[in-house]
Amino acid sequence: MSPLSAMEGSDVMSPLIPKRSLLQLKLWDDSPLRHYVWGALILAVGAFTVFGMWFLLGG
């Protein structure tokens, strides 16, 4: 039996991901704030792109 098949169905967690961060990730997934953060990020990238192209094209 391979080590991977032995882990199937068990609650073995990677030691690199503590349970606290998994809880925070779950709270983040349920948070409406997540949509505002994504929207702000998209707007920032869009504005950077538009003004960057304007600057590069000699505006």
SEDREN-263921 format. One record per residue: residue number from 0; residue in one letter; chain; x, y, z of N, C-alpha, C in turn. Coordinates in steps of 0.1 Angstrom, whole numbers, plus 5000, padded with zeros to 4 digits. Example, Ala and Ser with C-alpha at 12.3 -4.5 7.8 and 13.67 -1.06 7.14 Angstrom:
{0 "A" "A" {5132 4943 5078} {5123 4955 5078} {5132 4967 5078}}
{1 "S" "A" {5128 4978 5071} {5137 4989 5071} {5129 5000 5079}}
END
This chain:
{0 "M" "A" {5009 4988 5000} {5000 5000 5000} {5009 5012 5000}}
{1 "S" "A" {5006 5022 4991} {5014 5034 4990} {5010 5044 5002}}
{2 "P" "A" {5019 5053 5005} {5016 5062 5015} {5004 5071 5012}}
{3 "L" "A" {5002 5074 4999} {4991 5083 4996} {4978 5075 4998}}
{4 "S" "A" {4977 5063 4994} {4964 5055 4996} {4961 5053 5011}}
{5 "A" "A" {4972 5053 5019} {4970 5052 5034} {4964 5064 5040}}
{6 "M" "A" {4966 5076 5033} {4961 5089 5038} {4947 5092 5034}}
{7 "E" "A" {4942 5085 5024} {4929 5088 5018} {4918 5085 5029}}
{8 "G" "A" {4909 5094 5030} {4898 5093 5039} {4902 5097 5054}}
{9 "S" "A" {4914 5100 5056} {4918 5104 5069} {4919 5120 5070}}
{10 "D" "A" {4920 5125 5082} {4920 5139 5084} {4934 5144 5086}}
{11 "V" "A" {4943 5138 5079} {4957 5142 5080} {4959 5155 5073}}
{12 "M" "A" {4964 5165 5080} {4967 5178 5075} {4981 5180 5072}}
{13 "S" "A" {4984 5189 5062} {4998 5192 5060} {5003 5200 5071}}
{14 "P" "A" {5015 5198 5076} {5021 5206 5087} {5024 5220 5083}}
{15 "L" "A" {5024 5223 5070} {5027 5236 5065} {5015 5245 5067}}
{16 "I" "A" {5003 5239 5068} {4991 5247 5069} {4985 5245 5083}}
{17 "P" "A" {4987 5254 5093} {4981 5253 5106} {4966 5254 5105}}
{18 "K" "A" {4959 5248 5115} {4944 5248 5115} {4939 5263 5117}}
{19 "R" "A" {4947 5271 5124} {4942 5285 5126} {4941 5292 5112}}
{20 "S" "A" {4950 5290 5103} {4949 5297 5090} {4938 5291 5082}}
{21 "L" "A" {4935 5278 5084} {4923 5272 5077} {4910 5278 5082}}
{22 "L" "A" {4910 5281 5095} {4898 5287 5100} {4897 5301 5095}}
{23 "Q" "A" {4908 5308 5094} {4907 5322 5089} {4903 5322 5074}}
{24 "L" "A" {4908 5311 5067} {4904 5310 5053} {4889 5308 5051}}
{25 "K" "A" {4884 5299 5060} {4869 5297 5060} {4862 5309 5063}}
{26 "L" "A" {4866 5317 5073} {4859 5330 5076} {4860 5339 5064}}
{27 "W" "A" {4872 5339 5057} {4874 5348 5046} {4865 5344 5034}}
{28 "D" "A" {4863 5331 5032} {4854 5326 5022} {4840 5330 5024}}
{29 "D" "A" {4836 5331 5037} {4822 5335 5040} {4820 5350 5041}}
{30 "S" "A" {4831 5358 5040} {4830 5372 5042} {4826 5380 5030}}
{31 "P" "A" {4816 5389 5031} {4813 5397 5020} {4824 5407 5016}}
{32 "L" "A" {4833 5410 5026} {4844 5419 5024} {4853 5414 5012}}
{33 "R" "A" {4853 5401 5010} {4861 5395 5000} {4858 5401 4986}}
{34 "H" "A" {4845 5403 4983} {4841 5409 4970} {4846 5423 4969}}
{35 "Y" "A" {4846 5431 4980} {4851 5444 4979} {4866 5444 4976}}
{36 "V" "A" {4873 5435 4983} {4888 5434 4981} {4891 5430 4966}}
{37 "W" "A" {4884 5421 4961} {4886 5417 4947} {4883 5428 4937}}
{38 "G" "A" {4872 5435 4940} {4868 5447 4932} {4878 5458 4932}}
{39 "A" "A" {4884 5461 4944} {4894 5471 4945} {4907 5467 4938}}
{40 "L" "A" {4910 5454 4939} {4922 5449 4932} {4920 5450 4916}}
{41 "I" "A" {4909 5446 4911} {4906 5447 4897} {4906 5461 4892}}
{42 "L" "A" {4900 5471 4900} {4900 5485 4896} {4915 5490 4896}}
{43 "A" "A" {4923 5486 4906} {4936 5491 4907} {4944 5486 4895}}
{44 "V" "A" {4943 5474 4891} {4950 5469 4880} {4946 5475 4867}}
{45 "G" "A" {4933 5478 4866} {4928 5484 4854} {4933 5499 4853}}
{46 "A" "A" {4932 5506 4864} {4937 5520 4864} {4952 5520 4861}}
{47 "F" "A" {4960 5511 4867} {4974 5511 4864} {4977 5508 4849}}
{48 "T" "A" {4969 5499 4843} {4970 5496 4829} {4967 5508 4821}}
{49 "V" "A" {4956 5514 4823} {4951 5526 4815} {4961 5537 4816}}
{50 "F" "A" {4965 5541 4828} {4974 5552 4830} {4988 5549 4825}}
{51 "G" "A" {4992 5536 4826} {5005 5532 4821} {5006 5533 4806}}
{52 "M" "A" {4995 5528 4799} {4995 5529 4785} {4994 5544 4780}}
{53 "W" "A" {4987 5552 4788} {4986 5566 4784} {5000 5572 4785}}
{54 "F" "A" {5007 5569 4796} {5021 5574 4798} {5030 5569 4787}}
{55 "L" "A" {5030 5556 4784} {5039 5550 4774} {5036 5556 4760}}
{56 "L" "A" {5023 5559 4757} {5020 5564 4744} {5022 5579 4743}}
{57 "G" "A" {5027 5585 4753} {5031 5600 4753} {5020 5609 4755}}
{58 "G" "A" {5010 5604 4763} {4998 5613 4766} {5001 5624 4774}}
END
